[in-house]
Amino acid sequence: MPSPMLGKRIKAARLTRGGLTQEELADQIGVGANTVSRWERDLCAPQGPAKRWFRRHWPEVYAANADAEVTANHPSLTGTDGG
């Protein structure tokens, strides 16, 4: 099972980086939109080439402090009010 916040970090990065749809992100990575949806719901995690894509293009998804940044900057994704 993936890190409990990984899906939230992926969604936050997707929305922050130009407001991409799941389909648009999937096209960039070379996976299906359903796969992105499963990542964002923490049903599975990016593997192999997809994981490398995130590490290269969106390193904040795997950054050590990423959970704190999602909580502070995207409270609607975490169920907190941000303050």
GIZIFEN-V236243 format. One record per residue. N is the residue number from 1. PHI is phi in whole degrees, 0 to 359 (* if undefined). Layout:
n = (N & N)
phi = (PHI & PHI)
This chain:
n = (1 & 2 & 3 & 4 & 5 & 6 & 7 & 8 & 9 & 10 & 11 & 12 & 13 & 14 & 15 & 16 & 17 & 18 & 19 & 20 & 21 & 22 & 23 & 24 & 25 & 26 & 27 & 28 & 29 & 30 & 31 & 32 & 33 & 34 & 35 & 36 & 37 & 38 & 39 & 40 & 41 & 42 & 43 & 44 & 45 & 46 & 47 & 48 & 49 & 50 & 51 & 52 & 53 & 54 & 55 & 56 & 57 & 58 & 59 & 60 & 61 & 62 & 63 & 64 & 65 & 66 & 67 & 68 & 69 & 70 & 71 & 72 & 73 & 74 & 75 & 76 & 77 & 78 & 79 & 80 & 81 & 82 & 83)
phi = (* & 289 & 308 & 299 & 256 & 302 & 299 & 294 & 294 & 297 & 296 & 299 & 295 & 299 & 286 & 288 & 269 & 89 & 62 & 296 & 281 & 300 & 295 & 297 & 296 & 302 & 298 & 295 & 274 & 94 & 232 & 275 & 299 & 297 & 294 & 299 & 301 & 295 & 299 & 294 & 265 & 58 & 276 & 201 & 235 & 302 & 233 & 50 & 301 & 293 & 296 & 297 & 301 & 298 & 298 & 278 & 264 & 230 & 299 & 298 & 298 & 251 & 294 & 300 & 260 & 297 & 299 & 296 & 294 & 297 & 299 & 285 & 262 & 223 & 300 & 294 & 277 & 249 & 80 & 250 & 263 & 77 & 195)
